Amino acid sequence: MMLTGGSYVTVKRDEVLNDQTVTPSLENLETRWSQHWQLEGTYAFDHSAQRDAVFSIDTPPPTASGSLHVGHVFSYTHTDIIARFQRMRGKAVFYPMGWDDNGLPTERRVENFYGVRCDSLAAYQPGFKPSESIPLKRADFAVISRRNFIELCHELTAIDEQAFRALFVQLGLSVDWRLSYATIDERSQRASQRALLRNYQRGELYSQEAPCLWDVTFQTAVAQAELEEREVAGAYHELGFDAADGAELKIATTRPELLMACVALVAHPDDARYQARFGQTVRAPIFDLDVPLLAHPLGDPGKGTGLAMVCTFGDLTDVIWWRELQLPTRSVLGKDGRLLLETPSWLTTPRSQQAYAGLAGRTLSQVRTQLVSMLRDCGAMRDEPRPINHAVKFFEKGDRPLEILATRQWYLRNGGRDANLRDVLFDAGQALDWHPPHMLRRYEHWVGGLNGDWLISRQRTFGVPIPFWYRLDAQGEAEHGAPIIASEASLPVDPGLDTPPGYRPEQRGQPNGFIGEQDIMDTWATSSLTPQIAGGWGEDDGLFAKIYPMDLRPQGHDIIRTWLFSTLVRSHFEHGCAPWRNVALSGWILDPDRKKMSKSKGNVVTPQALLDQYGSDGVRYWAASARLGSDTAFEEQQMKIGRRLAVKLFNLSRLVQGFAKDDTGDIDQPLDQAMLERLGGVVQDATVALEAYDYSGALSRIEGFFWWFCDDYVELVKRRAYRPDGYSARNALAHALSVQQRLFAPFLPFVCEEVWQSWNCGSVHKAPWPQGGACPDAAVEQLLMSLSSVLSAIRKAKSDASQSMKAPVARVELVDSAAQLERIKGVSQDLIEAGQVEALVFIEGAERQVDVWLT
């Protein structure tokens, strides 16, 4: 059978479908619509909503120090897509923003920005203004009081927060900015101190003097969750200890600089070389220390000589041996990483005292160099050090290996020493919905590997004060076992400035008076309460009941062990439940060398130029294209594609909205109906994907339909749409455009708002999410696929012949099954007009085939 084109309508191809079109109206979309949304309160949380109509988000508060990088753009876009989707689904979205502005990063930034150093003993200077000239060396920085330093911290973080907010607004985050908070503001301090007081009163918080990991650069204790191992160069030094019978026992150690703190030698109980000597005493070289040789299962017969030197403290294994073997404490290291000036009392011989005096006050590396030389001279070390590379623990923000010091610290129970509590927290993690699911294993691995409670005190300046004071006895010694606690009504308090009840200010530091706790809380001790802080816990209980437990915790997978776990701990103690229902974990952004982008590595890309060049929608498209939980390479090409997609949607909208409105005609043509049926399946698939936090899968499905719609469907029907009787095509185009503008809205919020409000009232972001349909009938999909294959064959023939896409086609032969040919006949006129075909021939056959002859 042959159909001829006859007098088909020729319509000039509209230039708005050209991908290269640059439309001035797309410029400045971000500024215009951001201001509009703020004025209209488009994203304001509805406080009258009931709990089942609320979707609450525990937004990660970014560290307000320095500048945001492209990794922030990446992960915060993921959260915003979900927030926008839930809002269009009819939920009242509780979407706050916090600023994590206390802690070490802020302190270091303030020091370097203003050229100052904090000294808690320095006098306060009212109206202090830092010098405009910043010294090159930190040692030359101006020394200021704690109060002056904190004032500068507040000043600089306020500036940084405004810059962060401006960038997030440009990115299009649909945050309700009225719900903002900072982790150092009074509301956060009240919540943090209130929770800590209750932890103490319930016995969940305790203080003790014990070995803890210590960063000598920042001079603060460090928690297990803040550690990272780094490979560093070291060396084994083989030292000889003298036994009572004159034998020499050799040990291999990487820490010869701690020889004067040796408390024992240890070997495995089954090591036959030493079984006869267990319980005997051996003498350490140079320092004449008599120490026991003891058995312990952590001794390793295959490591070195099988003998290990136990010092207080060289590593965490030393701590285990010290605790389980009940060994004495011999502390020689100061908080600054130098040997203490005073000669230890356990060094009793003139030789040992003289040796120590020559080392006192030196750094450990200096001590190592000098002590190795002394060991060689006395014959205790005959062989040269054997170089090795080994893993050493660092503070994640530090640049020097951690040491272990015995200090008084505050600890919060977390299951590290309580199997029952660990099981409860293990079960709490399993009860959450993890996206992607395999991230649960990281949580379980962390909980299962805990070896101690959470050390929450820090010896720093800018943070939430621990709200305790201590009585001083008649000799001026602090009674740490029974702190004076603040009342909840008085919060927030600063024990360094405020006076406890029952005392006068002049009694501070005096015998029978008081002193304030000098330590502050670990920044995670505050950030672990973000649901409570944002939700108004203890201050707006009506709001808190509506948003808690929250629906979603979005975050990076690298802080499962810190932020996620610590928040579960605090919620368990305070509320007896998990703080959220869903956890969505974003991956890292990788640089061209496949390394994580981070400020500390100096390989970050700042996003401002990208947002200006590709538009926020283009950058958001790149972020949304990555699968949840997967590490993603930084790739500008994806942003270019996103920009082109936004332009295409804009131009398509101009074309479709340019048709005369026809509110009465039905959509009664087979091709139009088939297109809408396919679209209904796309809506259904995208909805299911977004409900499962699979935003990249949803975007892929939506975008795939969109390009088919532009390239094939619009080309097939636009000539018919221009005719007076083309109401079916016009209405189908309008309906499909409306649906697609709403489908793209969570991903491309600016261009979607622009095109939506040109023909609708109100914001697209408050419009209802489109209703999905069943998957298209197989016959419908076959029809659409056949039409696309014919169009593709026609375009290829013209392209191969270097002819214009407007060139006429003499003949097209289509081979297919009888049933399929019958369906195509019903839409053949659209096909003839779209391809400029003079003769369309149908031939029945087993396999589809398309042949094209040009004129």
C-alpha positions in Angstrom: 0.0 0.0 0.0 1.3 3.5 -0.9 0.3 6.9 0.6 1.3 10.1 -1.1 1.9 13.3 0.6 -0.3 15.4 -1.6 -0.6 19.0 -0.6 0.8 18.7 2.9 1.2 21.8 5.0 4.8 23.1 5.0 5.7 25.0 8.2 9.0 26.7 8.6 11.1 25.0 11.2 10.9 27.2 14.3 14.3 28.5 15.2 13.4 28.2 18.9 14.1 24.5 18.7 17.8 25.2 17.9 20.0 24.1 20.8 22.4 26.9 20.0 19.9 29.6 20.7 21.0 32.0 23.4 17.9 33.8 24.9 18.6 37.0 26.8 15.4 36.2 28.9 17.3 33.4 30.5 19.8 35.7 32.0 19.5 36.9 35.6 16.8 34.2 36.3 18.4 33.4 39.7 18.3 36.9 41.0 14.8 37.7 39.8 13.2 34.5 41.0 15.1 34.2 44.3 13.9 37.7 45.3 10.4 36.8 44.2 10.3 33.5 46.2 11.6 35.4 49.3 9.0 38.1 49.0 6.2 35.6 48.4 7.2 33.2 51.1 7.1 30.4 48.6 9.1 28.1 50.7 7.9 29.2 54.2 7.0 26.3 56.5 3.3 26.0 57.3 3.2 25.9 61.1 -0.5 25.0 61.1 0.2 21.7 59.3 -0.4 18.5 61.2 2.4 16.0 61.7 1.3 13.6 59.0 1.3 16.4 56.5 4.9 17.5 57.4 8.1 16.4 55.7 11.0 17.5 58.0 14.7 17.7 57.0 17.7 17.7 59.3 19.8 19.9 57.0 23.6 19.5 57.5 25.0 22.8 58.8 28.1 23.6 56.7 31.2 24.8 58.5 31.0 28.6 58.3 34.7 29.0 57.8 36.2 30.3 54.5 34.3 29.5 51.4 32.0 26.9 50.0 33.3 24.5 47.4 31.7 22.6 44.6 31.2 19.6 46.9 28.7 21.6 48.9 26.8 22.5 45.8 26.8 18.8 44.9 25.3 17.4 48.1 23.0 20.3 49.0 21.4 20.1 45.6 20.5 16.5 46.3 18.6 17.5 49.4 16.9 20.3 47.7 15.5 18.1 44.9 13.8 15.9 47.6 12.5 19.0 49.4 11.0 20.4 46.3 9.5 17.1 45.3 7.9 16.6 48.7 6.5 20.1 48.6 4.8 19.5 45.2 3.4 16.3 46.7 1.5 18.4 49.1 3.8 18.2 52.2 4.6 21.2 54.4 8.3 21.0 54.1 10.4 21.9 57.2 13.7 22.8 55.6 16.0 24.8 57.9 19.6 25.9 57.5 22.2 26.0 60.2 25.8 27.2 60.3 28.4 25.1 62.1 30.5 28.0 63.2 32.3 26.8 66.3 35.4 24.6 66.5 39.0 24.5 65.2 38.4 25.5 61.6 36.9 28.8 62.7 39.6 29.4 65.3 42.4 28.9 62.8 40.6 31.1 60.2 40.2 33.9 62.7 43.9 33.6 63.8 45.1 33.9 60.2 42.5 36.4 59.0 43.1 38.9 61.8 46.7 38.0 62.9 45.8 37.2 66.5 46.3 34.4 69.1 44.2 33.7 72.1 45.6 33.7 75.6 43.1 32.9 78.3 45.2 34.8 80.8 45.4 38.0 78.8 43.3 41.0 79.9 40.2 42.0 77.9 40.6 45.0 75.7 37.2 46.9 75.1 36.8 47.9 71.5 39.8 46.0 70.3 40.5 46.4 66.6 43.0 44.0 64.9 45.9 45.4 62.9 45.4 45.7 59.1 48.9 44.4 58.7 49.1 40.6 59.3 52.5 39.3 60.4 53.9 36.5 58.3 54.7 34.3 61.4 52.1 33.0 63.8 54.5 33.7 66.7 54.2 37.4 65.8 50.4 37.5 66.0 48.8 39.8 68.5 48.0 38.1 71.8 44.4 38.8 72.9 42.0 37.7 75.6 39.6 34.8 75.2 36.7 37.3 75.2 38.3 39.4 72.5 39.0 36.3 70.5 35.4 35.0 70.7 34.2 38.4 69.6 36.3 38.2 66.5 35.1 34.7 65.9 31.5 35.9 65.9 32.4 38.8 63.7 34.0 36.7 61.0 31.6 33.8 61.0 28.7 36.3 60.5 30.5 37.6 57.4 31.1 34.1 56.1 27.5 33.0 56.8 26.2 35.9 54.7 28.4 34.8 51.8 27.3 31.2 52.2 23.7 32.2 52.2 24.0 34.3 49.1 25.6 31.3 47.2 22.9 28.9 48.4 20.2 31.3 47.4 21.8 31.6 43.9 21.9 27.8 43.7 18.2 27.7 44.4 18.0 26.0 47.7 14.3 26.1 48.8 15.3 26.7 52.4 13.0 28.5 54.8 15.5 31.1 55.9 13.4 32.1 58.9 14.4 28.7 60.4 18.1 29.5 60.3 20.4 28.9 63.3 24.1 28.8 64.2 25.7 26.2 66.4 27.2 28.9 68.6 24.1 31.1 68.9 22.2 31.3 72.2 19.5 28.9 71.1 22.1 26.3 70.2 24.0 26.8 73.4 20.9 26.4 75.5 20.0 23.2 73.8 23.5 21.8 74.0 23.9 22.7 77.6 20.4 21.5 78.5 21.1 18.1 76.9 24.5 17.8 78.6 23.1 18.6 82.1 20.5 15.9 81.6 23.1 13.5 80.4 25.1 14.2 83.6 22.0 13.9 85.9 21.1 10.5 84.3 24.7 9.2 84.6 25.4 9.2 80.9 28.1 11.8 81.2 31.2 11.4 83.4 34.7 12.9 83.9 37.9 11.0 84.6 41.6 11.4 84.3 42.8 8.9 81.8 45.0 8.5 78.7 43.5 10.3 75.7 44.6 11.1 72.2 46.1 14.5 72.1 47.0 16.9 69.2 50.1 18.8 70.2 49.5 21.5 67.5 46.0 22.4 68.6 46.7 21.3 72.2 43.4 19.6 72.6 42.0 16.1 73.2 40.7 14.2 70.1 37.9 11.6 69.9 38.1 8.3 68.2 35.7 9.5 65.5 38.1 12.3 64.5 41.0 10.0 63.8 42.5 9.1 60.5 45.5 6.9 59.7 48.3 8.1 57.5 51.3 6.3 56.2 54.5 7.9 57.5 58.2 7.0 57.5 59.6 5.6 60.7 62.3 3.2 61.9 62.7 0.2 64.2 65.4 0.7 66.8 66.7 -2.4 68.5 67.6 -1.7 72.2 69.2 -4.0 74.8 67.7 -4.4 78.3 69.8 -6.1 81.0 68.4 -9.1 82.8 69.3 -9.8 86.4 71.4 -12.8 85.3 73.5 -10.6 83.0 71.7 -11.6 79.8 70.8 -9.0 77.3 67.1 -8.9 76.1 66.5 -7.0 72.9 63.4 -5.1 72.0 62.5 -3.3 68.7 60.7 0.0 69.1 59.6 2.9 66.8 59.4 5.2 69.9 62.9 5.2 71.5 62.2 8.8 72.6 59.9 7.5 75.3 62.4 5.2 76.9 62.4 7.2 80.1 58.6 6.5 80.4 59.0 2.7 80.1 56.9 0.7 82.6 57.3 -2.9 81.4 58.3 -5.3 78.7 55.6 -7.6 77.3 55.7 -10.9 75.4 53.0 -13.4 74.4 52.2 -16.0 77.1 53.1 -18.9 74.7 56.4 -17.4 73.6 58.9 -20.1 74.9 61.8 -17.7 74.7 60.5 -15.6 77.6 58.3 -18.0 79.6 61.0 -18.6 82.2 61.5 -14.9 82.6 57.9 -13.8 83.1 57.7 -11.9 86.5 61.5 -11.0 86.4 62.8 -7.5 86.4 65.0 -6.1 83.6 66.9 -2.8 83.5 66.4 -0.1 80.8 69.5 1.5 79.3 70.6 5.0 80.1 67.7 5.8 82.5 68.4 2.8 84.8 64.7 1.9 85.1 63.9 -1.6 86.6 60.7 -2.8 84.9 58.9 -6.1 84.9 58.7 -8.6 82.0 55.1 -9.6 81.8 52.9 -11.9 79.7 49.9 -10.6 77.7 48.0 -12.1 74.7 48.6 -9.0 72.6 52.3 -9.7 72.5 53.3 -10.8 69.0 56.0 -13.5 68.8 56.5 -12.8 65.1 57.1 -9.1 65.5 60.7 -8.1 66.0 62.2 -10.0 68.9 58.8 -10.8 70.3 59.4 -8.4 73.2 57.5 -5.1 73.3 58.4 -2.0 75.3 55.5 -0.6 77.2 55.6 3.2 77.7 53.0 5.6 79.0 52.1 6.2 76.3 53.5 5.4 72.9 50.3 4.0 71.2 46.9 2.7 72.0 48.2 -0.8 72.7 50.3 0.7 75.5 47.1 2.0 77.0 45.5 -1.5 76.9 48.6 -3.0 78.6 48.8 -0.2 81.1 45.1 -0.7 82.1 45.0 -4.5 82.1 48.3 -5.2 83.7 47.8 -2.3 86.2 51.0 -0.6 85.4 52.2 2.7 86.8 51.8 6.0 84.9 55.1 7.8 83.9 54.1 10.9 82.1 57.0 12.9 80.5 55.2 14.7 77.7 53.7 18.2 78.0 50.6 19.4 76.1 52.9 21.3 73.7 54.6 18.1 72.6 57.8 18.8 74.5 59.4 16.8 77.3 58.5 18.2 80.7 61.1 20.5 82.2 61.0 18.9 85.7 63.0 15.7 86.1 60.6 12.8 86.9 60.7 11.4 90.4 61.3 7.8 89.2 64.7 8.7 87.7 66.8 8.2 90.8 70.4 7.6 89.6 72.7 10.5 88.8 73.2 9.1 85.2 69.5 9.0 84.5 68.8 12.4 86.0 71.7 13.9 83.9 70.5 12.2 80.8 66.9 13.6 81.2 68.2 17.1 82.0 69.9 17.2 78.6 66.6 16.3 76.9 64.0 18.3 78.9 62.1 20.9 77.0 62.9 19.4 73.6 60.4 18.2 71.0 60.0 14.5 70.6 61.8 14.5 67.2 64.7 16.3 68.8 64.7 13.9 71.7 64.7 10.9 69.4 67.7 12.2 67.5 69.7 12.9 70.6 68.7 9.8 72.5 69.6 7.5 69.6 73.1 9.0 69.6 73.3 8.4 73.4 72.2 4.8 73.0 74.9 4.1 70.4 77.5 5.6 72.6 76.6 3.4 75.6 76.4 0.3 73.4 72.6 -0.3 74.0 71.9 0.0 70.3 74.4 -1.7 68.1 72.6 -1.9 64.8 71.4 1.0 62.7 67.7 1.9 62.7 65.7 -0.2 60.2 63.5 2.2 58.0 59.9 1.3 57.7 56.6 2.9 56.6 53.8 2.4 59.0 50.3 3.8 59.7 50.1 6.4 62.4 47.0 8.1 63.9 46.4 11.8 63.1 43.7 14.2 64.1 41.7 14.6 60.8 42.5 18.3 60.8 46.0 18.0 62.2 49.4 17.8 60.6 51.4 16.0 63.3 51.0 12.5 64.7 48.8 12.3 67.8 50.3 11.6 71.2 48.6 10.1 74.3 48.4 12.1 77.5 46.8 11.4 80.8 44.4 14.3 81.4 41.0 14.9 82.9 38.3 14.9 80.3 34.5 14.5 80.0 33.1 11.4 78.3 29.6 10.6 77.1 28.6 6.9 77.1 28.2 5.6 73.6 28.4 1.8 73.8 32.2 1.6 73.5 32.4 0.1 77.0 28.8 -1.1 77.4 27.7 -4.1 75.2 24.0 -3.6 76.0 24.1 0.1 74.9 26.1 -0.9 71.8 23.4 -3.4 70.9 20.7 -0.8 71.3 22.5 1.6 69.0 23.2 -1.1 66.6 19.5 -1.9 66.4 18.6 1.8 66.1 20.8 2.0 62.9 19.1 -1.1 61.5 15.7 0.4 62.0 16.5 3.3 59.7 15.8 3.3 55.9 19.3 3.8 54.4 19.7 5.3 50.9 21.6 3.6 49.4 21.1 0.5 51.6 24.7 -0.7 51.6 25.7 2.3 53.7 24.2 0.6 56.7 27.3 -1.7 56.8 29.6 1.3 57.4 27.5 2.2 60.4 27.6 -1.3 61.7 31.3 -1.5 61.2 31.8 1.7 63.2 29.6 0.7 66.1 31.1 -2.8 66.3 34.6 -1.3 66.4 34.1 1.2 69.3 36.7 0.8 72.0 35.8 3.6 74.4 33.2 6.2 75.2 32.9 9.5 73.4 35.4 12.1 74.6 33.4 15.4 74.3 35.6 18.0 76.0 38.0 20.1 74.1 40.7 22.4 75.3 39.9 25.2 72.8 38.2 28.6 72.9 35.3 29.1 70.4 32.6 26.6 71.3 29.8 25.9 73.7 31.0 25.9 77.3 30.6 22.9 79.5 28.2 24.3 82.1 29.9 23.2 85.3 31.9 24.9 88.1 34.0 23.2 90.8 34.3 24.0 94.5 37.8 24.8 95.8 38.8 23.3 99.2 40.8 25.2 101.8 44.0 24.5 99.9 42.5 25.8 96.6 42.3 22.3 95.1 39.3 21.7 92.8 36.7 19.0 93.8 36.2 17.5 90.3 34.0 14.6 91.6 31.1 16.9 92.5 30.7 19.7 90.0 28.3 22.6 90.6 25.8 22.4 87.7 23.8 25.3 86.2 20.1 25.4 86.3 18.2 24.9 83.0 16.5 28.3 83.5 19.9 30.1 83.6 21.2 28.7 80.3 23.2 29.5 78.4 26.1 30.0 80.8 29.8 30.6 80.5 31.5 29.2 83.6 34.6 31.3 82.7 32.6 34.5 83.1 29.5 33.6 85.1 29.2 32.9 88.8 27.6 29.8 90.1 24.6 30.0 92.5 25.6 30.5 96.1 28.9 32.3 95.3 30.2 35.8 94.7 32.3 36.8 91.7 35.3 37.7 93.9 35.4 34.0 95.2 36.6 32.8 91.8 40.0 31.1 92.1 40.1 31.6 95.9 40.4 28.9 98.6 36.9 27.7 99.6 35.6 29.5 96.5 35.1 28.1 93.0 36.6 27.8 89.5 34.7 27.4 86.2 35.2 24.5 83.8 37.6 25.8 81.2 36.9 23.2 78.5 34.3 23.5 75.7 32.2 20.9 74.0 33.4 19.0 71.0 31.7 20.6 67.9 30.0 17.2 67.3 28.4 17.5 70.8 26.5 20.5 69.4 26.0 19.3 65.9 24.6 16.0 67.2 21.6 18.0 68.4 20.7 19.6 65.1 17.1 18.1 65.1 16.5 19.5 68.5 18.1 22.9 67.8 16.3 23.4 64.5 13.0 22.1 65.8 12.8 24.3 68.9 13.2 21.5 71.5 12.5 22.9 75.0 11.5 26.3 73.5 8.7 25.6 71.0 7.4 22.1 72.0 4.4 22.4 69.6 6.7 22.8 66.6 9.0 20.1 67.9 6.2 17.6 68.1 5.3 18.3 64.4 8.8 17.8 63.0 10.3 15.1 65.3 11.4 12.4 64.6 12.4 14.0 61.3 11.8 12.4 57.9 15.2 12.8 56.4 18.9 13.2 57.4 21.0 14.0 54.3 24.7 13.9 54.8 28.1 12.7 53.4 29.0 9.1 53.8 32.3 10.1 55.4 30.7 11.4 58.6 28.5 8.4 59.4 30.9 7.7 62.3 30.7 11.2 63.7 27.5 13.2 62.9 25.1 10.4 62.2 26.2 8.1 65.0 26.5 10.9 67.6 23.0 12.2 66.7 21.6 8.7 67.3 23.3 8.5 70.7 21.9 11.9 71.8 18.4 11.1 70.6 18.4 7.7 72.3 19.3 9.2 75.6 16.9 12.2 75.4 13.9 10.7 73.5 14.3 7.0 73.4 13.9 6.8 69.6 15.8 7.4 66.4 15.9 11.1 65.3 14.8 10.4 61.7 13.2 7.8 59.5 15.4 8.0 56.4 19.1 8.6 55.9 20.4 9.8 52.4 24.1 9.6 51.9 25.9 11.7 49.2 29.3 10.7 47.8 32.4 12.8 47.4 33.5 15.0 44.5 36.7 13.7 43.0 39.3 15.8 41.3 40.9 14.7 37.9 43.3 12.4 39.9 40.2 10.6 41.5 41.0 12.1 44.9 38.4 13.6 47.2 38.1 17.3 46.9 38.6 19.0 50.3 39.9 22.3 51.6 42.6 20.6 53.5 44.0 19.0 50.3 43.9 22.3 48.4 42.2 20.7 45.4 38.7 22.3 45.7 36.8 24.2 43.0 34.8 27.2 44.1 31.4 27.2 42.6 30.7 30.9 41.9 32.2 31.0 38.4 30.4 27.8 37.5 27.1 29.2 38.6 27.7 32.3 36.6 28.9 30.5 33.5 26.4 27.6 33.3 23.5 29.0 35.4 22.3 27.4 38.6 20.1 25.0 36.7 23.1 23.7 34.7 25.2 23.1 37.8 22.2 21.5 39.6 21.8 19.2 36.6 25.4 18.0 37.0 24.8 17.3 40.7 21.5 15.5 40.1 23.1 13.2 37.5 25.1 11.4 40.1 23.8 8.4 41.9 23.2 8.7 45.6 26.1 7.5 47.7 28.5 7.4 44.7 31.7 9.4 44.4 31.5 11.6 41.3 34.2 13.2 39.2 34.0 16.9 38.8 32.9 17.4 35.1 32.0 20.7 33.5 30.7 18.9 30.4 27.7 17.8 32.4 27.0 21.4 33.4 27.1 22.4 29.7 24.5 19.6 29.0 22.4 20.9 31.9 22.6 24.4 30.5 21.5 23.2 27.1 18.6 21.3 28.6 17.4 24.4 30.4 17.6 26.4 27.2 15.7 23.7 25.3 13.0 23.6 27.8 12.7 27.4 27.7 12.4 27.4 23.9 10.1 24.4 23.7 7.8 26.3 26.1 7.8 29.4 23.9 6.8 27.2 20.9 4.0 25.3 22.6 2.7 28.3 24.4 2.6 30.2 21.1 -0.2 28.0 19.8 -3.8 29.4 20.1 -5.5 28.1 23.2 -8.2 25.5 22.6 -10.0 24.6 25.8 -12.9 22.7 24.2 -11.3 20.2 21.9 -10.6 16.6 22.9 -7.3 14.8 22.6 -8.6 12.2 20.2 -5.7 11.4 17.8 -3.9 8.1 18.2 -0.4 9.6 18.2 -1.3 12.3 20.8 -2.9 9.6 23.0 0.1 7.3 22.7 2.4 10.2 23.7 0.4 11.0 26.8 0.2 7.3 27.7 4.0 7.1 27.5 4.3 10.3 29.6 2.0 8.8 32.2 4.4 6.0 32.6 7.3 8.4 32.9 5.5 10.3 35.7 4.9 7.0 37.5 8.5 5.9 37.3 9.9 9.3 38.3 7.6 9.4 41.3 8.6 6.0 42.5 12.3 6.9 42.0 12.0 10.2 44.0 10.1 8.6 46.8 13.1 6.2 47.1 15.5 9.2 46.9 16.8 8.0 43.5 16.9 11.5 42.0 19.4 10.6 39.3 17.1 7.7 38.1 14.2 10.1 38.1 16.1 12.7 36.1 17.3 10.2 33.6 13.7 8.9 33.0 12.3 12.5 32.7 15.1 13.7 30.4 14.9 10.7 28.2 11.3 11.4 27.5 11.9 15.1 27.0 14.4 14.7 24.3 12.2 12.1 22.4 9.3 14.6 22.8 11.3 17.4 21.3 13.0 15.5 18.6 10.2 13.2 17.4 6.8 14.0 18.8 6.9 17.8 18.3 8.3 17.3 14.8 5.5 14.9 14.0 2.6 17.0 15.2 3.5 20.7 15.0 2.3 21.1 11.4 -1.0 19.6 12.4 -1.1 21.9 15.5 -1.0 25.0 13.3 -4.1 23.9 11.4 -7.5 25.0 12.7 -8.6 21.4 13.3 -5.4 20.6 15.1 -7.0 21.0 18.6 -5.9 17.4 19.6 -2.2 18.2 18.9 -2.4 21.6 20.6 -4.0 20.3 23.7 -1.7 17.3 23.9 1.3 19.6 23.5 0.0 21.9 26.2 -0.8 19.1 28.6 2.6 17.4 28.1 4.4 20.7 28.5 2.6 21.4 31.8 3.6 17.9 33.1 7.2 18.2 32.0 7.6 21.7 33.5 6.5 20.2 36.8 8.7 17.1 36.5 11.8 19.2 35.9 10.9 21.8 38.6 12.8 20.0 41.4 15.9 19.8 39.2 15.8 23.0 37.2 13.9 25.4 39.5 14.7 28.7 37.8 13.9 28.0 34.2 10.8 26.0 35.2 9.5 28.9 37.2 10.1 31.3 34.3 8.2 29.2 31.8 5.5 28.1 34.2 4.5 31.6 35.4 4.3 32.8 31.8 1.0 30.8 31.4 0.0 29.8 34.9 -0.9 31.6 38.1 1.3 30.9 41.1 4.6 29.1 41.5 5.4 25.8 39.8 7.0 24.8 43.1 3.7 24.9 44.8 1.8 23.3 41.9 0.7 19.7 42.4 3.0 17.0 41.3 1.5 15.3 38.1 -0.4 12.1 38.4 1.3 9.0 37.0 -0.3 6.3 35.0 0.3 2.6 34.3 3.1 1.5 32.0 2.1 2.1 28.3 0.6 -0.8 26.5 3.1 -2.7 24.4 1.3 -1.8 21.2 1.6 1.9 22.1 5.4 1.6 22.7 5.8 -0.3 19.4 3.9 2.4 17.5 6.1 5.2 19.0 9.3 3.2 18.4 8.3 2.5 14.8 7.6 6.2 14.1 11.0 7.2 15.7 12.8 4.6 13.6 11.3 6.0 10.4 12.1 9.5 11.3 15.7 8.5 12.2 16.1 6.7 8.9 14.9 9.8 7.0 17.2 12.1 8.9 20.2 9.8 8.4 19.5 9.6 4.7 19.4 13.4 4.4 22.5 13.8 6.6 24.5 11.2 4.6 23.6 13.0 1.4 24.5 16.4 2.9 21.0 17.6 2.3 18.9 20.0 4.4 16.5 18.4 6.9 13.8 20.3 5.0 14.6 18.5 1.7 11.8 16.5 0.3 11.9 12.7 0.3 10.7 10.8 -2.9 9.8 7.5 -1.3 9.9 5.7 2.0 9.3 1.9 2.3 8.4 0.6 5.7 8.5 -3.2 6.3 6.8 -4.4 9.5 4.1 -6.8 10.7 0.5 -6.4 9.5 -0.7 -5.3 12.9 2.0 -2.7 13.3 1.5 -1.3 9.8 -2.2 -0.9 10.6 -1.3 1.2 13.6 1.1 3.4 11.6 -1.5 4.0 8.9 -3.6 5.8 11.6 -0.8 8.4 12.1 0.8 8.3 8.6 -0.2 11.9 7.7 1.9 13.2 10.6 4.8 11.1 9.4 4.5 12.2 5.8 4.4 15.9 6.8 7.3 15.6 9.3 9.6 13.9 6.8 8.4 15.8 3.7 7.7 12.4 2.2 6.0 12.2 -1.2 5.3 8.5 -1.1 5.0 6.3 2.0 4.9 2.6 1.1 3.8 -0.1 3.6 5.1 -3.7 3.0 4.2 -6.6 5.3 7.2 -8.5 6.6 8.6 -10.4 9.6 11.3 -7.8 10.5 11.1 -4.1 10.6 13.0 -2.3 7.9 13.0 1.3 6.6 14.3 2.3 3.1 14.5 5.9 2.1 14.9 7.4 -1.5 15.6 11.1 -1.8 14.5 13.3 -4.7 
